[in-house]
């Protein structure tokens, strides 16, 4: 899992049918050795731009969506409270 900050929304007018209805966002890692790295996440908990979030990656991310065959690498699974000392 990673701690990241949501930077912006990502829209794709054409995408794989299995991705329809998913909310995509650009996230930037804010803690650890990957700090500064940006990647696209699927937001299933209605987080917003500027939120610090917990991101699950890999096959665990696909399980959060209930489908191991969906082409997703990263899913937002939690919003970090403001009083944490992260990033």
C-alpha positions in Angstrom: 0.0 0.0 0.0 1.0 3.6 -0.7 0.2 7.0 0.8 -0.6 9.5 -2.0 -2.2 12.8 -2.7 -4.9 13.1 -5.3 -3.7 15.7 -7.8 -6.4 15.9 -10.5 -9.2 14.0 -12.2 -8.5 12.0 -15.3 -11.1 11.6 -18.1 -10.9 9.1 -20.9 -13.6 9.3 -23.6 -12.5 5.9 -25.1 -11.5 3.1 -22.8 -11.9 -0.7 -22.3 -15.6 -1.4 -21.7 -14.8 -3.0 -18.3 -13.6 0.4 -17.1 -16.9 2.2 -17.8 -18.3 3.8 -14.7 -15.0 4.0 -12.8 -13.6 7.3 -11.5 -10.0 7.9 -12.5 -7.6 10.3 -10.7 -4.0 11.3 -10.9 -2.2 10.5 -7.6 1.3 11.5 -6.4 3.1 9.3 -3.8 4.0 11.5 -0.8 5.8 9.0 1.5 8.7 6.6 1.2 11.2 5.8 -1.6 8.6 6.4 -4.4 7.8 10.0 -3.2 7.0 12.2 -6.2 6.0 9.4 -8.5 2.6 9.9 -10.2 0.2 7.3 -11.4 -3.5 6.8 -12.2 -5.8 5.3 -9.6 -9.4 4.2 -9.5 -11.3 6.0 -6.7 -14.0 3.8 -5.3 -14.6 5.9 -2.1 -15.4 9.3 -3.5 -12.2 11.0 -2.4 -11.4 14.4 -3.8 -8.6 16.4 -5.3 -6.1 17.3 -2.6 -7.0 14.4 -0.3 -4.3 12.3 1.1 -5.2 8.7 0.5 -4.2 5.1 1.0 -3.8 3.2 -2.3 -3.8 -0.5 -2.8 -1.9 -1.8 -5.8 -1.6 -4.9 -7.9 -3.9 -7.9 -7.7 -5.3 -6.6 -4.4 -6.5 -3.5 -6.2 -8.5 -5.7 -8.7 -10.0 -7.7 -5.8 -11.3 -4.4 -4.4 -13.3 -4.0 -7.6 -14.6 -7.6 -7.4 -13.1 -8.7 -10.7 -9.6 -10.1 -11.1 -9.8 -9.7 -14.9 -10.3 -5.9 -14.9 -7.2 -4.0 -16.1 -6.5 -1.8 -13.0 -3.3 -1.5 -11.0 -4.2 0.9 -8.2 -7.4 1.7 -6.2 -8.0 4.3 -3.5 -9.2 2.4 -0.4 -9.0 5.1 2.3 -8.7 8.8 3.1 -5.9 9.8 5.5 -7.1 12.0 8.4 -5.7 15.6 8.4 -4.0 15.2 11.7 -1.5 12.6 10.5 2.1 13.6 10.0 2.5 12.4 6.5 4.0 14.2 3.4 
